[in-house]
Amino acid sequence: HAATYSDIGLYTAIGFAVLDPILSGFRDGTDALLVDAFMYAESASLAQTLTDVTKIAVRRPRPIDYINCPPTVSNGTTIPSTNSACNSTDLGLSFFSGHASTVAAIGATATYVAFVRSPHSPRPWITLGAATALTAFVSYERVRAGQHFPTDVIAGSMAGAAIGVLVPHLHRHKEEAPPIWIGVSPVPGGGSLSLQGGF
């Protein structure tokens, strides 16, 4: 039931992304509800978009496909499986995990918002712990289900977390002192990205 458990974890994160803006609306007013709802929607949709583009570009087979659709070797030539069940376009969409990236993006956005709105309460730390635990749980279940390799869920979690921090950070007003600073600078042959923060 690992795939079902990972789906439950994903739906839990999505449910939180729907519920948290409503709670923000009660605490801080209608503007907070709208801003939070848009930030969660942006984070989740950007994470899913990046995931889909990466999956299509990489086309890595899922682990379970090596068992269900093994190639045959004839005269030293490897021939892909001709089984009709092995013609699905989903078979080459392992890297990286959409479940992990979406859950991590929602969790990172929730954590960022909690640190901004309630910096001196236990809320941000509880949110960080719950988001990390849920992302780890979903990632583990995706690997256990044979849908992803460990590197798929690690990359998905990191990409989702980066998007989940970047989206609310870009929504900050300039007069506010941000607890997290993101810096980009060119260097010979590429660029440099730095992340600093004070908690």
C-alpha positions in Angstrom: 0.0 0.0 0.0 3.0 2.3 -0.3 1.7 4.2 -3.3 -1.6 4.8 -1.5 0.2 6.0 1.6 2.3 8.5 -0.5 -1.0 9.7 -2.1 -2.5 10.3 1.4 0.6 12.3 2.3 0.3 14.4 -0.8 -3.4 15.0 -0.2 -2.6 15.9 3.4 -0.1 18.6 2.2 -2.7 19.9 -0.3 -5.4 20.0 2.3 -3.1 22.0 4.6 -2.4 24.4 1.7 -6.1 25.0 1.5 -6.8 25.2 5.2 -3.8 27.4 6.2 -4.9 30.5 4.2 -8.4 30.2 5.7 -6.8 30.2 9.2 -4.6 33.2 8.2 -7.7 35.0 7.1 -9.3 34.5 10.6 -6.0 35.6 12.3 -4.8 38.4 10.1 -7.7 39.4 7.8 -8.9 38.9 4.2 -5.7 40.2 2.7 -3.6 37.5 4.4 -6.1 34.8 3.2 -5.7 35.9 -0.4 -1.9 36.4 -0.3 -1.3 33.0 1.4 -3.7 31.2 -1.0 -1.8 32.7 -4.0 1.6 31.8 -2.5 0.6 28.2 -1.9 -0.9 27.9 -5.4 2.2 29.4 -7.0 4.5 27.2 -5.0 2.6 24.0 -5.9 2.1 24.9 -9.5 5.7 26.0 -10.1 7.0 22.8 -8.4 4.7 20.7 -10.6 5.7 22.5 -13.7 9.4 22.1 -13.0 8.8 18.5 -12.2 7.0 17.8 -15.5 9.5 19.6 -17.6 12.4 17.7 -15.9 10.6 14.3 -16.2 10.0 14.9 -20.0 13.6 16.0 -20.5 15.3 13.2 -18.5 12.9 10.2 -19.3 14.3 8.0 -16.6 12.5 4.7 -16.2 10.8 4.0 -12.9 12.3 1.2 -10.8 9.3 -1.0 -11.0 9.5 -0.9 -14.8 12.8 -2.8 -14.7 10.9 -5.7 -13.2 7.6 -5.4 -15.1 9.1 -4.6 -18.5 12.6 -6.2 -18.7 14.3 -6.0 -22.1 15.3 -9.2 -23.9 18.7 -9.9 -25.3 19.0 -11.6 -28.6 22.3 -12.2 -30.3 24.0 -9.6 -28.1 21.3 -7.0 -29.0 19.1 -5.5 -26.3 15.5 -5.3 -27.4 12.9 -3.3 -25.4 9.9 -5.2 -24.1 7.1 -5.6 -26.6 4.4 -6.1 -23.9 1.5 -3.8 -24.5 1.5 -2.8 -20.8 5.1 -1.5 -21.3 4.0 1.2 -23.8 2.7 3.7 -21.3 4.3 7.2 -21.4 4.4 7.1 -17.5 7.1 4.4 -17.6 9.9 7.0 -18.3 8.9 9.6 -15.8 10.9 8.7 -12.7 13.2 11.7 -12.3 12.3 13.6 -10.2 9.4 12.8 -7.9 6.4 15.0 -8.3 4.9 13.9 -4.9 8.1 14.8 -3.1 8.5 18.2 -4.9 4.9 19.3 -4.3 4.9 18.3 -0.6 8.3 19.9 0.0 7.1 23.1 -1.8 4.0 23.4 0.3 5.9 22.6 3.5 8.6 25.2 2.7 6.0 27.9 2.0 4.2 27.1 5.2 7.4 27.2 7.2 8.5 30.5 5.6 5.1 32.1 6.2 5.1 30.8 9.8 8.5 32.3 10.5 7.4 35.7 9.1 4.0 35.8 10.8 4.9 34.2 14.2 8.7 34.5 14.7 8.6 34.3 18.5 6.2 31.4 18.9 6.6 27.7 18.6 4.4 27.7 15.4 7.3 28.0 12.9 9.3 25.2 14.5 6.3 22.9 14.7 5.6 23.7 11.0 9.2 23.0 10.0 9.2 19.7 11.8 5.8 18.6 10.5 6.7 19.6 6.9 10.1 17.8 7.1 8.5 14.7 8.5 5.7 14.6 5.9 8.1 15.2 3.0 10.4 12.4 4.3 7.4 10.0 4.8 6.0 10.7 1.2 9.5 10.3 -0.2 10.1 7.0 1.6 6.7 5.6 0.4 7.4 6.6 -3.2 10.7 4.6 -3.1 9.0 1.7 -1.3 6.3 1.6 -3.9 8.9 1.2 -6.7 7.8 4.4 -8.3 11.1 6.3 -7.7 14.8 5.8 -6.9 16.2 7.5 -3.8 17.8 10.2 -6.0 14.4 11.0 -7.5 12.9 11.8 -4.2 16.0 13.7 -2.9 16.1 15.9 -6.0 12.3 16.4 -5.9 12.4 17.4 -2.3 15.3 19.8 -2.8 13.7 21.4 -5.9 10.3 21.7 -4.2 11.8 23.2 -1.0 13.8 25.8 -3.0 10.6 26.9 -4.9 8.7 26.9 -1.6 11.1 29.3 0.0 11.6 31.5 -3.1 8.0 32.2 -3.8 7.1 33.8 -0.5 10.5 35.5 -0.4 9.7 37.2 -3.6 6.3 38.3 -2.2 8.0 40.2 0.7 7.7 44.0 0.9 11.0 45.8 0.6 10.6 47.7 3.9 10.4 44.5 5.8 13.7 43.0 7.1 13.6 39.4 5.7 14.8 36.6 8.0 16.1 34.8 4.9 18.4 36.4 2.3 18.8 35.0 -1.2 21.7 36.3 -3.3 22.6 35.6 -6.9 25.9 36.8 -8.4 27.8 36.0 -11.7 31.1 34.3 -11.5 33.5 33.3 -14.3 32.0 30.3 -16.1 28.6 30.4 -14.4 26.9 31.9 -11.4 26.6 31.7 -7.6 23.5 31.3 -5.5 23.7 31.9 -1.7 21.1 31.5 1.0 21.5 33.0 4.4 19.2 33.5 7.3 18.8 34.5 10.9 16.4 32.4 13.1 
